[in-house]
Amino acid sequence: MQLRELESYDSITIQTHDNPDADAIGSGYALYKYFKSKGKEVSLIYSGRYRIQKTNLKLMIEKMNIPITYRDKDAGKVDGLLITVDCQYGSGNVYPIEADYVAVIDHHQPEISTANLVGWEIATNLGSCSTLVWRMLMEEGYPVNEDMNLGTALYYGLYCDTNQFSETINPLDMDMREMVAFDNSIVLLLRNSNLSLKELEIAGIALIRYIYNNDFHYAIIQAQPCDPNILGLISDFVLQVDEIYTCVVFNTSDEGYKFSVRSCIKEVNASELAWYLAQDLGSGGGHLEKAGGFISMRKYGKVYPTLHPEAYFGNKLNEYFESFDVIDARHYEVTPDAQQYSRKKVIMGYVKTDTLFPVGNRVTIRTIEGDTDILIQEEQYLLIEDTGKVLMLSGQQLADAYKLSQVGCPMKLEYMPKVKNALTGETLDLMSYAHSCTNKSKFLVYARQLERGIKLFTEFYKDTYMLGMPGDYLVAACDNPKMMQVVQKDVFMETYQKAD
């Protein structure tokens, strides 16, 4: 759905979920400003049992002049179009105000039928609804990045919904964070008005009720219901304990379990662990060291009707640590139990890194899979695969395996990779510098389908790993077996064929 499709309605009511948070308020405010600019009669409301009480949210509304009002449950029907934002009409966390026409804009897992809606946009892969609305405004050409008041609201919405940015994994979340103009003094004020004395007590009680696993050096802590940022605060403190390498802190609400993940060892990527914990029950993600997620109570109850959440997290953590082998490509032989395959010809892109920035510069490569930091070196190339994945190769490795051209690369990807200079902040579109290449017709690999999960460390990625799940393939070039990667099962079947 695009916002222009809703412009036929003259009267528009934007409703956040009950007891709204910063993300609901920020994304609702952005929609308010957009439709107001189109000359519509617009109101921004919330309902439910409680009025907004948190100090940081009151300050957010005051400092940014956000015209959100409380609507009593008995106020009756609204005219025209009702848009629920950061929630879904008919779900349990939003009071069902009667309306003739309803649209939904949200980033949570679908919970309702969309058949009776005039429009809907649900992006479950995004860390905040603020990011989704920002994207929709950008698509309409609205000058969202030039409005500091609005930018501050969206920025703070993402900040809060991703646990101080620790759970931002989608590149669009990162793009929004970096592109909007925001008032840092207001954000600093809101950030330092986020902890009440009650929440201080919640953190203190939680810290003395930890569960510790000596075999895998992880801790699990349950906290009382609180703002998600408090979970992150507890997690950060717990990880400072010398014997704890990984921790999960969670709490319970009517909707489900919100949890925070921290890791201080390279063998555990916090983002990937968060995804693992929420798999099939919700969503999880974030960064290498900090991440988090949410598990739907409805889904959890169907699968684990009698299992206490502490036991669930303990079981999943044990399963996680026991189900992966760690492989260092520099000291591993893939050939003994592997078969030979040849790669089908696929158009990809390549870029010599020192054509982007000078040798010695540290840069961040942003792809659909997240961010990777590298140091620009001589004879270092980036290979952009048709999946959007970016690999780092030497000039010799590239020349051995691929037929290179000087023609631009026409690939269209779900997310176009970017490269950002860590020192200057300059950001470049990687595809604008890419040339086309195809794998050589006789490019042969050894491949072995995985029966267990693996974490693959390679020559260029010594501190971060490629994750392989059972059914995926471990692939190594025949002429350079140390050049390895993990290829997902469906991608492998489309890309490779058994060698003659």
Stockholm file with secondary structure:
# STOCKHOLM 1.0

chainA/1-500         MQLRELESYDSITIQTHDNPDADAIGSGYALYKYFKSKGKEVSLIYSGRYRIQKTNLKLMIEKMNIPITYRDKDAGKVDGLLITVDCQYGSGNVYPIEADYVAVIDHHQPEISTANLVGWEIATNLGSCSTLVWRMLMEEGYPVNEDMNLGTALYYGLYCDTNQFSETINPLDMDMREMVAFDNSIVLLLRNSNLSLKELEIAGIALIRYIYNNDFHYAIIQAQPCDPNILGLISDFVLQVDEIYTCVVFNTSDEGYKFSVRSCIKEVNASELAWYLAQDLGSGGGHLEKAGGFISMRKYGKVYPTLHPEAYFGNKLNEYFESFDVIDARHYEVTPDAQQYSRKKVIMGYVKTDTLFPVGNRVTIRTIEGDTDILIQEEQYLLIEDTGKVLMLSGQQLADAYKLSQVGCPMKLEYMPKVKNALTGETLDLMSYAHSCTNKSKFLVYARQLERGIKLFTEFYKDTYMLGMPGDYLVAACDNPKMMQVVQKDVFMETYQKAD
#=GR chainA/1-500 SS CCGGGGTTCSEEEEECCSSCCHHHHHHHHHHHHHHHHTTCEEEEEECSSCCCCCHHHHHHHHHTTCCEEECCGGGCCCSSEEEEESSCTTSTTSCCCCCSEEEEEECSCCCSCCTTCSEEEECTTSSCHHHHHHHHHHHTTCCGGGCHHHHHHHHHHHHHHTTTTTTCCSHHHHHHHHHSCCCHHHHHHHHTTCCCHHHHHHHHHHHTSCEEETTTTEEEEECCSCCHHHHHHHHHHHTTSTTCSEEEEEEECSSEEEEEEEECSTTCCHHHHHHHHHTTTEEEEECSSEEEEEEEHHHHHHHCSSCCHHHHHHHHHHHHHHSEEEEEGGGCCCCTTCEEEEECCCEEEEEEGGGTSCTTCEEEEEETTEEEEEECCTTEEEEECTTSCEEEEEHHHHHHHEEEEEEECCCCCSSCCEEEETTTCCEEEGGGGCEEEEECTTCEEEEEECSSEEEEECSSCSSSCEEECTTCEEEEETTEEEEEEEECHHHHHHHEEECC
#=GC SS_cons         CCGGGGTTCSEEEEECCSSCCHHHHHHHHHHHHHHHHTTCEEEEEECSSCCCCCHHHHHHHHHTTCCEEECCGGGCCCSSEEEEESSCTTSTTSCCCCCSEEEEEECSCCCSCCTTCSEEEECTTSSCHHHHHHHHHHHTTCCGGGCHHHHHHHHHHHHHHTTTTTTCCSHHHHHHHHHSCCCHHHHHHHHTTCCCHHHHHHHHHHHTSCEEETTTTEEEEECCSCCHHHHHHHHHHHTTSTTCSEEEEEEECSSEEEEEEEECSTTCCHHHHHHHHHTTTEEEEECSSEEEEEEEHHHHHHHCSSCCHHHHHHHHHHHHHHSEEEEEGGGCCCCTTCEEEEECCCEEEEEEGGGTSCTTCEEEEEETTEEEEEECCTTEEEEECTTSCEEEEEHHHHHHHEEEEEEECCCCCSSCCEEEETTTCCEEEGGGGCEEEEECTTCEEEEEECSSEEEEECSSCSSSCEEECTTCEEEEETTEEEEEEEECHHHHHHHEEECC
//
